[in-house]
Amino acid sequence: MKIGIIGIGAIGGTLARKLCAAGHEVRVANSKGPEGVRAFAEEIHAIPADTQGAIDGADVVILSIPFPAVAKLPKGSFDSLPESVPVIDTGNYYPGMRDPHIPEIEAGKVESLWVAEQIGRPIIKDWNAEQTRIALTRAKPDAAPTKRDAMGETYATLGPNPSHAAIVASNRLINAVE
C-alpha cells in the first residue's frame, strides 16, 4: 500500500516507522519540505517528499500535524486525490495549551468537520489519543489480528465513505501499527 504521511512528530513518525517496517511504501513530509524529512526518511526507509508529493498517488493519506497547521496546508492540495482515497487525521485540538482558540470550534463545530472544511474533503479520525500513541510505540509490525480488526462498522460511522472505513480497518493497515 502507498501511504503518504504529513507530519513526522510523535504519532506521525511512529506510524511512518511501523508502516515502513510492515512493508508499505511510505512517503513522509512536513512543513520543512523533502530536505527537512530526509534524515528521518532514510533512517526508516521511507521516501522524503513535500506535502503534495506525500498526497499524490497515495492509497491512504495520514495527516499528523498540529491542529492549527491544517489551515496552513497549501490550498487545493487534496483536490487531485481520488475520492476513493481515505484521509486520516490524527490531530487533537488543544486550545490554550498548544493551539490558539479557533472560533468555529469554540462555538460548537466538531473538530473533524473543521479539518474536513480546511482540506476540502471528508476525513477519518484515528490514532489521535494518548493511549493510541502509547500503543503505537509498544506495537510490533507483525502483530496478530486484534479486536480492532472487527471495527469496520465503527469506522464507517466516522466518514461518509464506507470504503474508506474498510481500508482503515483492514489488516493491511491496522495490524502494521498495533
Contacts in CASP RR format, 6 or more apart in sequence:
PFRMAT RR
TARGET T0000
AUTHOR 0000-0000-0000
METHOD contacts of the structure
MODEL  1
MKIGIIGIGAIGGTLARKLCAAGHEVRVANSKGPEGVRAFAEEIHAIPAD
TQGAIDGADVVILSIPFPAVAKLPKGSFDSLPESVPVIDTGNYYPGMRDP
HIPEIEAGKVESLWVAEQIGRPIIKDWNAEQTRIALTRAKPDAAPTKRDA
MGETYATLGPNPSHAAIVASNRLINAVE
1 24 0 8 1.000
1 25 0 8 1.000
1 59 0 8 1.000
1 60 0 8 1.000
1 172 0 8 1.000
1 173 0 8 1.000
2 24 0 8 1.000
2 25 0 8 1.000
2 27 0 8 1.000
2 57 0 8 1.000
2 58 0 8 1.000
2 59 0 8 1.000
2 60 0 8 1.000
3 19 0 8 1.000
3 24 0 8 1.000
3 25 0 8 1.000
3 26 0 8 1.000
3 27 0 8 1.000
3 58 0 8 1.000
3 59 0 8 1.000
3 60 0 8 1.000
3 61 0 8 1.000
3 62 0 8 1.000
3 173 0 8 1.000
4 26 0 8 1.000
4 27 0 8 1.000
4 28 0 8 1.000
4 29 0 8 1.000
4 49 0 8 1.000
4 53 0 8 1.000
4 54 0 8 1.000
4 55 0 8 1.000
4 58 0 8 1.000
4 60 0 8 1.000
4 61 0 8 1.000
4 62 0 8 1.000
5 12 0 8 1.000
5 13 0 8 1.000
5 15 0 8 1.000
5 16 0 8 1.000
5 19 0 8 1.000
5 26 0 8 1.000
5 27 0 8 1.000
5 28 0 8 1.000
5 29 0 8 1.000
5 46 0 8 1.000
5 54 0 8 1.000
5 61 0 8 1.000
5 62 0 8 1.000
5 64 0 8 1.000
6 29 0 8 1.000
6 30 0 8 1.000
6 51 0 8 1.000
6 54 0 8 1.000
6 55 0 8 1.000
6 61 0 8 1.000
6 62 0 8 1.000
6 63 0 8 1.000
6 64 0 8 1.000
6 65 0 8 1.000
6 73 0 8 1.000
7 13 0 8 1.000
7 28 0 8 1.000
7 29 0 8 1.000
7 30 0 8 1.000
7 63 0 8 1.000
7 64 0 8 1.000
7 65 0 8 1.000
8 16 0 8 1.000
8 28 0 8 1.000
8 30 0 8 1.000
8 37 0 8 1.000
8 40 0 8 1.000
8 64 0 8 1.000
9 64 0 8 1.000
10 133 0 8 1.000
11 64 0 8 1.000
11 90 0 8 1.000
11 91 0 8 1.000
11 127 0 8 1.000
11 128 0 8 1.000
11 132 0 8 1.000
11 133 0 8 1.000
11 136 0 8 1.000
12 62 0 8 1.000
12 64 0 8 1.000
12 90 0 8 1.000
13 28 0 8 1.000
13 40 0 8 1.000
13 64 0 8 1.000
14 133 0 8 1.000
14 136 0 8 1.000
14 137 0 8 1.000
14 177 0 8 1.000
15 62 0 8 1.000
15 64 0 8 1.000
15 90 0 8 1.000
15 127 0 8 1.000
15 136 0 8 1.000
15 177 0 8 1.000
16 26 0 8 1.000
16 28 0 8 1.000
16 40 0 8 1.000
16 44 0 8 1.000
16 46 0 8 1.000
17 44 0 8 1.000
18 136 0 8 1.000
18 139 0 8 1.000
18 141 0 8 1.000
18 176 0 8 1.000
18 177 0 8 1.000
19 26 0 8 1.000
19 173 0 8 1.000
19 176 0 8 1.000
19 177 0 8 1.000
20 26 0 8 1.000
20 44 0 8 1.000
20 45 0 8 1.000
20 46 0 8 1.000
21 44 0 8 1.000
21 141 0 8 1.000
21 176 0 8 1.000
22 141 0 8 1.000
22 142 0 8 1.000
22 175 0 8 1.000
22 176 0 8 1.000
22 177 0 8 1.000
23 176 0 8 1.000
24 176 0 8 1.000
25 47 0 8 1.000
26 44 0 8 1.000
26 46 0 8 1.000
26 47 0 8 1.000
27 46 0 8 1.000
27 47 0 8 1.000
27 48 0 8 1.000
27 49 0 8 1.000
27 53 0 8 1.000
27 54 0 8 1.000
27 58 0 8 1.000
28 37 0 8 1.000
28 40 0 8 1.000
28 41 0 8 1.000
28 46 0 8 1.000
28 47 0 8 1.000
28 48 0 8 1.000
28 49 0 8 1.000
28 54 0 8 1.000
29 37 0 8 1.000
29 48 0 8 1.000
29 49 0 8 1.000
29 50 0 8 1.000
29 51 0 8 1.000
29 53 0 8 1.000
29 54 0 8 1.000
30 36 0 8 1.000
30 37 0 8 1.000
30 65 0 8 1.000
31 65 0 8 1.000
31 69 0 8 1.000
31 72 0 8 1.000
33 48 0 8 1.000
33 49 0 8 1.000
33 50 0 8 1.000
33 51 0 8 1.000
34 48 0 8 1.000
34 49 0 8 1.000
34 50 0 8 1.000
35 48 0 8 1.000
36 48 0 8 1.000
37 48 0 8 1.000
37 49 0 8 1.000
38 48 0 8 1.000
40 46 0 8 1.000
40 48 0 8 1.000
41 47 0 8 1.000
41 48 0 8 1.000
42 48 0 8 1.000
51 73 0 8 1.000
51 74 0 8 1.000
51 77 0 8 1.000
52 74 0 8 1.000
52 77 0 8 1.000
54 61 0 8 1.000
55 61 0 8 1.000
55 77 0 8 1.000
55 78 0 8 1.000
55 80 0 8 1.000
55 81 0 8 1.000
56 80 0 8 1.000
56 81 0 8 1.000
57 81 0 8 1.000
57 85 0 8 1.000
58 81 0 8 1.000
58 85 0 8 1.000
59 85 0 8 1.000
59 167 0 8 1.000
60 85 0 8 1.000
60 86 0 8 1.000
60 87 0 8 1.000
60 88 0 8 1.000
60 167 0 8 1.000
60 168 0 8 1.000
60 173 0 8 1.000
61 78 0 8 1.000
61 81 0 8 1.000
61 85 0 8 1.000
61 86 0 8 1.000
61 87 0 8 1.000
61 88 0 8 1.000
62 87 0 8 1.000
62 88 0 8 1.000
62 89 0 8 1.000
62 90 0 8 1.000
62 127 0 8 1.000
63 70 0 8 1.000
63 87 0 8 1.000
63 88 0 8 1.000
63 89 0 8 1.000
63 90 0 8 1.000
63 91 0 8 1.000
63 115 0 8 1.000
63 119 0 8 1.000
63 123 0 8 1.000
64 89 0 8 1.000
64 90 0 8 1.000
64 91 0 8 1.000
64 127 0 8 1.000
65 73 0 8 1.000
65 91 0 8 1.000
66 91 0 8 1.000
66 98 0 8 1.000
66 99 0 8 1.000
67 91 0 8 1.000
67 92 0 8 1.000
67 93 0 8 1.000
67 94 0 8 1.000
67 98 0 8 1.000
67 99 0 8 1.000
67 102 0 8 1.000
67 111 0 8 1.000
67 115 0 8 1.000
68 99 0 8 1.000
68 100 0 8 1.000
68 102 0 8 1.000
70 89 0 8 1.000
70 115 0 8 1.000
70 118 0 8 1.000
70 119 0 8 1.000
71 118 0 8 1.000
73 118 0 8 1.000
73 119 0 8 1.000
76 120 0 8 1.000
77 119 0 8 1.000
78 87 0 8 1.000
78 119 0 8 1.000
78 120 0 8 1.000
78 121 0 8 1.000
79 120 0 8 1.000
81 87 0 8 1.000
81 121 0 8 1.000
83 121 0 8 1.000
83 161 0 8 1.000
84 161 0 8 1.000
84 163 0 8 1.000
85 164 0 8 1.000
86 124 0 8 1.000
86 161 0 8 1.000
86 163 0 8 1.000
86 164 0 8 1.000
86 165 0 8 1.000
86 167 0 8 1.000
86 168 0 8 1.000
87 119 0 8 1.000
87 121 0 8 1.000
87 122 0 8 1.000
87 123 0 8 1.000
87 124 0 8 1.000
88 123 0 8 1.000
88 124 0 8 1.000
88 125 0 8 1.000
88 126 0 8 1.000
88 127 0 8 1.000
88 168 0 8 1.000
89 112 0 8 1.000
89 115 0 8 1.000
89 123 0 8 1.000
89 124 0 8 1.000
89 125 0 8 1.000
89 126 0 8 1.000
89 128 0 8 1.000
90 125 0 8 1.000
90 126 0 8 1.000
90 127 0 8 1.000
90 128 0 8 1.000
91 111 0 8 1.000
91 115 0 8 1.000
91 125 0 8 1.000
91 128 0 8 1.000
92 111 0 8 1.000
92 128 0 8 1.000
92 129 0 8 1.000
93 99 0 8 1.000
93 102 0 8 1.000
93 105 0 8 1.000
93 111 0 8 1.000
95 101 0 8 1.000
95 102 0 8 1.000
95 105 0 8 1.000
95 106 0 8 1.000
102 114 0 8 1.000
104 114 0 8 1.000
105 111 0 8 1.000
105 114 0 8 1.000
111 125 0 8 1.000
112 123 0 8 1.000
112 125 0 8 1.000
112 158 0 8 1.000
115 123 0 8 1.000
116 122 0 8 1.000
116 123 0 8 1.000
122 159 0 8 1.000
122 160 0 8 1.000
122 161 0 8 1.000
122 164 0 8 1.000
123 159 0 8 1.000
124 155 0 8 1.000
124 158 0 8 1.000
124 159 0 8 1.000
124 164 0 8 1.000
124 165 0 8 1.000
124 168 0 8 1.000
125 158 0 8 1.000
126 132 0 8 1.000
126 155 0 8 1.000
126 158 0 8 1.000
126 168 0 8 1.000
127 133 0 8 1.000
127 136 0 8 1.000
127 177 0 8 1.000
135 178 0 8 1.000
136 177 0 8 1.000
136 178 0 8 1.000
139 177 0 8 1.000
139 178 0 8 1.000
141 176 0 8 1.000
141 177 0 8 1.000
143 175 0 8 1.000
143 178 0 8 1.000
144 175 0 8 1.000
145 171 0 8 1.000
145 175 0 8 1.000
146 174 0 8 1.000
146 175 0 8 1.000
146 178 0 8 1.000
148 169 0 8 1.000
148 174 0 8 1.000
148 178 0 8 1.000
149 169 0 8 1.000
149 171 0 8 1.000
149 174 0 8 1.000
149 175 0 8 1.000
151 169 0 8 1.000
152 165 0 8 1.000
152 166 0 8 1.000
152 168 0 8 1.000
152 169 0 8 1.000
153 165 0 8 1.000
154 165 0 8 1.000
154 169 0 8 1.000
155 164 0 8 1.000
155 165 0 8 1.000
155 166 0 8 1.000
155 168 0 8 1.000
155 169 0 8 1.000
156 162 0 8 1.000
156 165 0 8 1.000
156 166 0 8 1.000
157 165 0 8 1.000
158 165 0 8 1.000
159 165 0 8 1.000
167 173 0 8 1.000
168 174 0 8 1.000
END
